[in-house]
Amino acid sequence: MQRSIQNRRATTYLEVQVAMVMLAIATAGLYSVSVIQTKQSARLSGRVFAEFADADAAINAPTNEWARKLGAIATVDEVASPANAIDPDNYFVSITDNLWGGATIPFRAPSDFYTWYHWHYFACYGGTAFYHPEFSTVGAGSYCEQRITGIPSGNYEVLITYPYLSSLGTGIPYEIYDGATLVDTVIVNQTLPCDDTQLDGHDWERIAVMPINSGTLRIRMLDGPNGDRFIIADAIAVRTRKFELTSVNPTAGGGATAVVVTP
């Protein structure tokens, strides 16, 4: 009795052993092994492809070394390394409140009749602030300087807070220093509320976005030229410029657009 094996789909144990030996030789790099034909390629011979279907991608993709040896596409490429080191999230934030000495330096000019006074008020950051009566439209040269030290080099938001009152100055100059370098002078109306951002439960006004490279931020609030009435030195803050991703929208061609906001 004869048995036909033309339609045999199974694999004999000997064929498996031979295949494993060839695979071991190929993967060890001892000898170059080329697969002339596979079951998949035999089944696809004679087929005409109108388009590059996903089902055929693995077999019809351009061959590489592993495809020539094993008759299949294998993902054994080297893992790409970043060209440059990836910096960790170096988020930095620091607040200087109004305390005598150290990081807060209230200065009274020799010709100034008034000095700086410590004021306890619930709306101040930490419940206290310095205030200075200044009834001259010119100013006597007094100031209050506040500092934050130990800042890593980077780009930062510079923030101030104060309890806004109708009796405060409308055009108070704030000098902003990176160490000993004057970067900018910003005019602040303290009759208006701080409304740019929130930090540590308080509302803050953003008076600058700037690089700080010296490690020290200095903010000096002057008593003129438009500090006529009272001026308040409350708290200052510096923090790493923050960005928040709000949405990502796919575009044609496999790309995407993202919406980023600064809180």
GULUM-295352 format. One line per 5 residues: their letters; for each residue x, y, z of C-alpha. Coordinates in Angstrom, 1 decimal. Layout:
! residues N
A) X:Y:Z | ... .
! end
This chain:
! residues 263
MQRSI) 0.0:0.0:0.0 | 1.4:3.4:-1.0 | 0.9:6.6:1.1 | 1.0:10.0:-0.6 | 3.0:12.7:1.2 .
QNRRA) 2.5:15.4:-1.3 | 0.2:17.4:1.0 | 2.1:16.7:4.2 | 2.0:19.8:6.4 | 3.8:18.4:9.5 .
TTYLE) 7.5:18.5:10.1 | 9.6:15.4:11.0 | 11.8:15.3:14.1 | 14.8:15.0:11.8 | 13.9:18.2:10.0 .
VQVAM) 13.5:20.0:13.3 | 16.9:18.9:14.4 | 18.5:20.0:11.2 | 16.8:23.3:11.4 | 17.9:23.9:14.9 .
VMLAI) 21.6:23.0:14.0 | 21.5:25.4:11.1 | 19.9:28.1:13.4 | 22.6:27.6:16.0 | 25.4:27.9:13.3 .
ATAGL) 23.8:31.0:11.9 | 23.2:32.8:15.2 | 26.7:31.9:16.4 | 28.2:33.5:13.3 | 30.3:30.3:12.6 .
YSVSV) 29.1:30.1:9.0 | 26.9:32.1:6.7 | 23.6:30.2:6.2 | 21.2:31.3:3.4 | 17.6:30.1:3.3 .
IQTKQ) 16.6:29.6:-0.3 | 12.9:29.1:0.2 | 10.5:29.1:3.1 | 7.0:27.9:3.3 | 5.8:31.5:3.4 .
SARLS) 7.7:32.5:0.3 | 6.5:29.4:-1.5 | 2.9:30.2:-0.8 | 3.4:33.8:-1.9 | 5.2:32.8:-5.2 .
GRVFA) 2.8:33.6:-8.0 | 0.8:36.1:-6.0 | 0.5:39.6:-7.5 | 0.4:42.4:-5.0 | -1.7:45.4:-5.8 .
EFADA) -0.6:47.1:-2.7 | 1.8:46.5:0.3 | -0.6:45.0:2.8 | 0.2:44.7:6.4 | -0.2:41.0:6.3 .
DAAIN) 2.6:40.7:3.7 | 4.9:43.4:5.2 | 7.1:41.0:7.2 | 7.8:38.8:4.1 | 8.0:41.4:1.4 .
APTNE) 10.1:44.0:3.4 | 13.7:44.5:2.1 | 15.8:41.7:3.4 | 18.6:42.1:5.8 | 21.3:39.8:7.2 .
WARKL) 18.9:38.0:9.5 | 16.3:37.7:6.8 | 18.8:36.0:4.4 | 19.9:33.6:7.1 | 16.5:32.7:8.6 .
GAIAT) 13.9:33.6:6.0 | 12.2:36.0:8.4 | 12.4:39.6:9.5 | 13.8:39.9:13.0 | 14.1:43.0:15.1 .
VDEVA) 17.7:42.6:16.2 | 19.0:46.0:15.3 | 21.2:47.9:17.8 | 19.3:50.1:20.2 | 19.8:53.7:19.2 .
SPANA) 21.4:55.9:21.9 | 20.6:59.6:22.3 | 23.1:61.9:20.8 | 23.3:63.9:23.9 | 22.7:63.1:27.6 .
IDPDN) 19.1:63.7:28.8 | 18.9:66.2:31.6 | 16.7:65.1:34.6 | 13.8:67.3:35.7 | 15.7:70.0:37.6 .
YFVSI) 12.6:71.9:38.8 | 13.6:74.7:41.2 | 11.5:77.0:43.3 | 12.4:79.2:46.2 | 10.7:82.0:48.2 .
TDNLW) 12.1:84.8:50.2 | 9.8:86.4:52.7 | 10.3:89.7:54.5 | 12.5:89.0:57.6 | 15.0:91.3:59.2 .
GGATI) 18.5:90.8:57.9 | 19.8:88.0:55.7 | 17.9:87.8:52.5 | 15.9:91.0:53.1 | 17.7:94.3:53.4 .
PFRAP) 15.5:97.4:54.1 | 17.6:100.6:53.5 | 16.7:104.0:54.7 | 18.4:106.9:52.8 | 20.0:109.5:55.0 .
SDFYT) 17.7:112.2:53.7 | 14.6:110.1:54.2 | 12.4:111.1:57.1 | 10.7:107.7:57.2 | 12.2:104.3:57.8 .
WYHWH) 10.8:100.8:57.0 | 8.3:99.3:59.4 | 7.3:95.7:60.0 | 3.6:95.2:59.4 | 1.4:92.3:60.4 .
YFACY) -1.5:91.8:58.1 | -3.5:88.7:57.2 | -3.3:89.2:53.4 | 0.5:89.4:53.4 | 2.6:86.3:52.6 .
GGTAF) 3.4:84.7:56.0 | 1.2:87.3:57.7 | 3.9:90.1:57.6 | 5.4:92.6:55.3 | 7.6:95.8:55.3 .
YHPEF) 6.0:99.1:54.5 | 7.5:102.5:53.9 | 5.7:105.8:53.9 | 6.7:107.9:50.9 | 4.8:111.1:50.3 .
STVGA) 7.2:112.5:47.7 | 6.7:111.9:44.0 | 10.5:111.8:43.6 | 11.6:109.5:46.4 | 14.3:109.9:48.9 .
GSYCE) 16.5:107.0:47.8 | 15.4:104.4:50.2 | 14.9:100.8:49.0 | 14.2:97.3:50.2 | 16.3:94.6:48.6 .
QRITG) 15.4:90.9:48.7 | 17.6:88.0:47.6 | 17.4:84.4:46.6 | 20.6:82.4:46.5 | 21.7:78.9:45.4 .
IPSGN) 19.8:79.0:42.1 | 21.1:76.6:39.4 | 21.8:78.1:36.0 | 18.6:78.2:33.9 | 15.6:80.1:32.8 .
YEVLI) 13.2:81.2:35.5 | 10.1:83.1:36.4 | 10.6:86.0:38.8 | 7.5:86.6:40.9 | 6.4:89.1:43.6 .
TYPYL) 3.4:89.2:45.8 | 1.8:91.9:48.0 | -1.6:92.8:49.5 | -3.0:95.3:47.1 | -4.6:98.4:48.7 .
SSLGT) -5.8:101.7:47.3 | -3.4:103.6:49.5 | -0.3:102.0:47.9 | 2.0:103.4:45.2 | 0.9:103.3:41.6 .
GIPYE) 4.3:103.3:39.8 | 6.9:101.5:42.0 | 10.2:100.6:40.3 | 11.5:97.1:40.9 | 15.1:96.6:39.8 .
IYDGA) 15.9:93.0:38.9 | 19.5:91.7:39.1 | 21.3:88.6:38.1 | 24.0:88.7:40.8 | 25.6:92.2:40.3 .
TLVDT) 24.1:92.7:36.8 | 21.0:94.9:36.4 | 18.8:93.0:34.0 | 15.6:95.1:34.0 | 13.5:97.6:35.8 .
VIVNQ) 9.8:96.9:36.1 | 7.1:99.4:37.2 | 4.4:97.9:39.5 | 1.1:99.4:40.5 | 0.4:98.0:44.0 .
TLPCD) -3.2:99.2:43.9 | -3.9:96.3:41.5 | -4.0:92.6:42.5 | -1.4:90.0:41.7 | -3.1:87.7:39.2 .
DTQLD) -0.5:86.0:37.0 | -0.1:82.7:38.8 | -0.4:80.9:42.1 | 2.3:79.5:44.4 | 2.1:78.2:47.9 .
GHDWE) -1.5:79.3:48.3 | -0.9:82.9:47.3 | -1.5:85.0:44.1 | 1.7:86.3:42.4 | 2.7:88.8:39.8 .
RIAVM) 5.2:87.7:37.2 | 7.6:90.6:36.6 | 10.2:88.7:34.5 | 11.2:85.6:32.7 | 14.9:85.5:32.5 .
PINSG) 18.1:83.4:32.6 | 19.9:83.4:35.9 | 23.5:82.3:35.7 | 25.1:83.9:38.8 | 23.2:81.7:41.3 .
TLRIR) 21.7:84.8:43.0 | 18.5:86.8:42.2 | 18.3:90.3:43.7 | 15.1:92.4:43.6 | 15.4:96.0:44.8 .
MLDGP) 12.2:97.9:45.3 | 12.7:101.7:45.2 | 10.7:104.4:46.9 | 10.3:106.6:43.9 | 9.6:108.2:41.6 .
NGDRF) 5.9:107.3:42.0 | 5.9:105.6:45.4 | 3.8:108.5:46.7 | 1.8:107.2:49.7 | 3.0:103.8:50.9 .
IIADA) 5.0:100.9:49.4 | 4.9:97.3:50.5 | 7.8:94.8:50.4 | 6.2:91.4:50.9 | 7.7:88.3:49.3 .
IAVRT) 9.6:87.3:46.2 | 9.9:84.0:44.5 | 11.8:82.3:41.6 | 10.9:79.1:39.9 | 11.8:77.1:36.9 .
RKFEL) 9.7:78.1:33.9 | 6.9:75.6:33.7 | 5.0:74.3:30.7 | 1.9:72.1:30.6 | 0.8:70.0:27.7 .
TSVNP) -2.9:70.5:27.2 | -3.6:68.6:24.0 | -2.1:66.5:21.1 | -3.8:66.4:17.8 | -2.8:64.0:15.0 .
TAGGG) -2.2:65.5:11.5 | -2.1:64.1:8.0 | 1.0:62.1:7.2 | 1.5:60.7:10.7 | 2.5:63.9:12.5 .
ATAVV) 0.9:65.7:15.4 | 0.5:69.2:16.8 | 0.7:70.0:20.5 | -0.7:72.8:22.6 | 1.6:73.9:25.4 .
VTP) 0.6:76.6:28.0 | 2.5:78.3:30.8 | 0.5:78.4:34.0 .
! end
